[in-house]
Amino acid sequence: MASINIDSELCDLCGRCISVCPFDAIEEMETSITINAACRMCRLCIRNCPQNAIKIEEKQQLIDKTDWQGILVYAEYYENKIHPITFELIGIGRELAAKVDMPVYCLLIGHKLKNISQKFLEYGVDTVFVYDNERLKRFSADLYANVFEDLIKEIKPSVVLIGSTSIGRSLAPRISTRFKTGLTADCTRLKIKKNTDLIQIRPAFGGNIMAQIITAHTRPQFATVRYKVMNCAEKCEPHGNVINRNTSRQITTSSIDVLDIIPKEAAPSITDAEVLIVAGQGVAKKEDLELVKELANSLGGEYAVTRPLVEKGWADYTRQIGLSGRTVKPKLIITCGVSGAIQFTACMNSSEKIIAINKDKDALIFKIAHCAMIGDLYELLPPLVDKIKGISNYEI
């Protein structure tokens, strides 16, 4: 952490720093000048102080990293279902743990979890910590944060991995704030150094670069990970154990009163679809999306779109593939008129089979496609649909 300090012995109260500060963060008192909470560390005051009275001080928190051991994975359990991202987190957690010789832990929160907790041991988890209480039956951000805080203080994990789901995105910042440590959101890759510093890799600047972020001076290291970007853990011979933790009144007392829960009608999910047909800007009119939908229906899949089509209002954002949309990993994906910008390809390039249709032979999408169909989608799609409809039995 860094802070800006003013040396009162050198400062002559000239006021120049006040005039150059764009955030109104510097105030003149009776006998001194102070910096308030509006400071954004732009350092204009330092560069413009004629007396060199303003200096920046780096304050690094010293921490013994050897005190923090283990990779803690949040096992997301909601509506009596384990979110599949949990097994992806266990997979990458085991890879990281093997490189620095650490155990892998799972945290399971909810109610009536006895039969659920054993399942994680089948995927190589060393210890499953279970918080089972009726008050934890439904997700509550403050209660679940209390549970996390209780466990982290007890086991002191070096790394905490949480899925980039609606629940994970609500929960992770609350916990990292309690420990005054860093959080990197929407990671697409993770690596670890020998000194246990986690290298958190995620797209930045609209996907034009891949940022590598390290939390070097604090622990634990928090990261949320995108769904469908990591490989699932493989089953193995169980060797771990389950520990049921005490759920005290302090942990399970919420400051929020839930008056009612109104379920939202589930919409078709492109994330879990095994077949996806994607419309890009090569689709000229909204009505022409019917061509894409027809191909998707004939293959028993879902249709998806790129961001420009969502912005035009042609499709709901839940069908968007990209950095500001969904990450997908289907068995088959067919792109129709998609150019292949990095913001799109970074979120679908792990698909098992990629077929690209584009009339531009130099389109970027062809660099990752397993099969390229160079031509006008309006000429290629109708006969393709007819051909598929004429096949009685086929397997994706």
N, C-alpha and C positions, 0 to 999 in steps of 0.2 A: 504494500500500500504506500502511496506517496501523498505528501501534503505540502502546501505552500505556506511558508512562514515569513513574517516581516521582522527584521532586526530593528528594534526600536531605537538603538543607539545610532544606527546609520540613517534611519529615515528622518527627513527634515520636513515631512508633512506637505510636500509640494503639490500633491493631489493629482499628479500625472497618471498614476496607476488607476485612479478612479475614473478619469476621463476616457481611458482606452479600454476599460473592461466592458465587453459587450453584454454581460449577463447581470450587471448591477450587483456584483458579488463583493465589492469592496466599499467599505463605509468609513467615514472619518468621525472619530470620537473626539472628545475634548483634548486628549493628549496623545492619541495614537490612531493608527489606521488598522482596521480589522478586516478579515475575510470571512464572509458568511457562507451558509450552506448552498447558495446558488452557484458557487464556483464550479466550473467545468474543466479546470486544469488546462485551459488553452495556452497559458504561459505568456500572454501578451503583456501582463504587468511586469514579468521578469525582464522581458526584452526592452521595455520602455522605462525602467526605473533608472534615473540618472545617477543615483547614489549606490546602485547595486545592493540595495537593502532587502530585496525580495529574493528568496531562494527556495528551491524545491528540495525536500528531504524525502528520501526513499526509506520506508520503514518495512523491513521484511520480517514477517513472523517466523521465528525459528521453531521448527517442529522435528521431532524425532520420528522419521518415517518408519523405523523398525517397530514402533509401537502400534502401527496400523497394518493389520494383516488380513488378507482374504478378499474375495470378490463376492459382494452381496447382490443377488438378483431378486427383483421384486416379482413374485409370481402373481400376476393379475388374475383375480378370480371374481367374476361378476355374473349375477343371474345364473348361478350354478354351473358356470362354464369357465374353463381356464382359457385365457386368451392365447392363441397360438404363438404370439410374439415371445411368450415366456420361454418356450423351448429354443427359440433363436438366441435369446439372451443367455440361456444356460450354455448353449453351444459356444458362443464367443467367450463367455466367462471361463469355460474350461480351457480354451486355447490360451487366454491371457494368464490364467492361474498356473498352467504348466510351465510357462516361460519364467516365472518368478517364484515357483515352488510355494504356492499359496493354496488354501482350501477354497472351495466354492460353497457359498451359503445361499439358501432361498428363504425369503420371507413370505409367509402365507397368512392373509388376514381374512376373517369372515366368521361364519357360524356353521357348526356341524361339519367339520373339516377332517374328521378322523380318516375316512376312506380316501380323501383327496391327497393328503400330505404324503402318503407312501409312494404316490406316482412319480414324484420328482426324484426319488432315490434311484429309480430305474434309468435315469438319464445322467448318472454320475455325480449328483450333488452330494457333498460330504455331510452337510447338516441342514435340515429343514426346521426353521423356527416358526412355530404356529401360535397365532394369537386368535383364540376361538372364544367369541362372546356374542350373545344375541344383539348387543348394541352395535356390533361391527358387521351385522348381516348385510347392510347396505352401505355403499361407499359414502363416506363423509370425509371431506378433505382435512378438517381439523383433527378428527379422531385418528385417521390413518397416519397423519403427520405425527401425532403423539406416539403411536406405536413405533413408527420408524425411529423417532428420536430415542425412545426407550431402548430399542435393540442396538442402535449404533453406539450409544454410550456404553453398552455392555460388551459388545464384541469388537468394536473399533475396526471396521473394515477399511481397507485402503481404497477400494473402488465400489461404487454403488451404481448398478445398471437398472434403468427403468424404461419401459416401452414408451415410444412417442404416440401414445393413444390419448383419447380425451381424458381418461383418468390420470395417466402418467404425466401429461402436460400440466394438469392441475396440481398434482401432488409434488413433483420434483422441485419446483422453485420454493415451495413452502419449507421443505426439509433442508435444502441447501442454505436457505436464509438463516435457519435456526443454528447452523453450524458455521456461518460466516465463511463459506467456502464457495468455490466456483462450480458452475453448472454449464455444460455445453449441450445444447438442444439439437435434436434431429441429426445425430451422427450417422454416417453411412459406412464408416470404417473405424476400427479401433486397433491400436497397437500399444505395447507397453515396453518401457525401458527397464534395464536391469535394476535401476534404483527405485522402481515401482511407479515412476511418473507415467501416467496414462496419456498416450497421444490420441487425442480426440479429433477425428477428421470429419469435416462436414462442408457442404457447398456454401460458398459466400459470393457476394456481389452478383446475384442472379444466376449462380451456377457457373460463372466464368472462371472461378478459381476454387481450389479445394483447400480450405484453411486447416492448419494443424494447430490445435490448441492444447496447452499443457497447464495444469494447475500445479505449479512447482513448490509453493510455500505453505499450502494448507491441506488438510485431510478432513474427511474423506473426499474423493474425487467423484463428482456426480456427472452422469451422462445419460441422456435419453437417446434411444436408438430407434430409427425408422423400421417399421414393419416391412418384411419381405426383402431386406437387404443382407441379412446374415443367414448362414446355413443352420438348420435345426440340429440340436444335439442328437447324437445317435444313442440308442439304448445300450446299456452295458450291465454287467453283473452288479446288483445293488451292494453297496458297502457302507453307506452312511447311516445316519440315525435321525430321528425326529425328536425335537425338544418342544414341549408345550410350555409357553411362557405365561406368566401371571398377568391377567388383565385387571388391573386395579381400577377402582372408581375414578382415580385421578386421570388415568389414560382414557377411559371410556366416557368421560363427561364432556359434552359438547356445548359450545356457546351458541349453536344454531338449532332452532326448532324446525323440524320438517313437518309441514302441515299436510302435504299431500304429494303423491308421486303419480304423474300422468305419463304413462308409457307413450313413446313416440313410435308411430308406425315404421317398421323396418323397411328401408329402401334397398333396392338391389345393390349389391356391393361388387364393384369392379376389382377390389383388392383380393377377394377370394375366388374370382372366376378363373377357370382353367383355360378358357378360350376368350380372347378379346379381339374385337375389330375396332380399330381406331380411326376416327375421321380427323383430318387436318385441314389446312387452309386450301388444299386442292379441291375441297368440296365447295362448289360455287354458291349454292343456295341451301337454306334451312330444309326445304322440302327434300333435297337430295340426300339428307341423312337417312331417308327410308331405304336407300340402297345399302348403306352400311348396316342398318338394323336388320334388313332381310338376310344379309350374309351371316350376321351374328346369330339370328334365330335358326338358320339352316344348319349351323354347327353346334347349336345348343349352348351358345356363349352369351356374352354381354357386349354392348357397344360402349366405346369411350371416345373422348375428344381431347384435343389440345387446348391450351389456354385461350387462344384467340376466339375460338368458337364459344367458349363460356362467356367471354366478354361481350360477344355479339348477342348473347341471350338465347343461343340455339340449344343449349343443354345446361343441366344443373351442374354446379361445381363438384358435386359428389362423383361425377363421371370424368373429371379432369385428371389426366396423368401429367405429372411434372412436379417441380420443386414446391410450387404453391398448391399442388393437388395431392394425388395419391401415388404411392410407389407400388408397382405391381410385379409379379413374377409368375405369369401363367405358363402352361405347357405350350400354348400356341398364341402368338400375337400377330395380327395382320394389320399393317398401317396403310392407310389409303390417303394419299396426298399429304403426307407428313414430311416436312423438310429434314427433320432430325437435329434440331438445336440441342445443345448440351443440357438445357433445362429439362428437356423431355427425355432424352436418351438415358440420362443418369438415373432415371426412375423406372426404366423398363429393360435395360440392357442385360439383366440376368435371366430373362425369359428363356425357356428351353429351346424354342424354335421361333425365329423372327422372320416373317415374310413382309417385304416392303414393296408397295406399289407406288410408283412416281414416274411422271413423264420426263423429269430432269435426271439425266444419266449421272450427273455430278452431285446429286443430292447427298447430304451428309448421312442420311439414314442408311444408305447402302453400305457404309463402312462397318456397320454392326450387324447388318442383316445376314441371315444364313441363306436366304433365297431372295433374289432381286427380280422384280417384274417391272421392266421399263416400258411405260405406256400410259395412256389416258385411262384413269380409273373408270370413267363413264363407258369406255369400250370393254374393259376387262371384267368389271364386276358382274354385269348381267349374265354372261355365259358361264362365269365361275359359279354363280348361285345355281343356275340351271343344272350344271354338271354335278354339284354336290347333292341337289335334290334328287337326282337320278340314281344316286348310290344308296342302296338299301342298308348296307352294313359298312361302317367304317370306324376306325379307332383313332383318337387323337394321340 
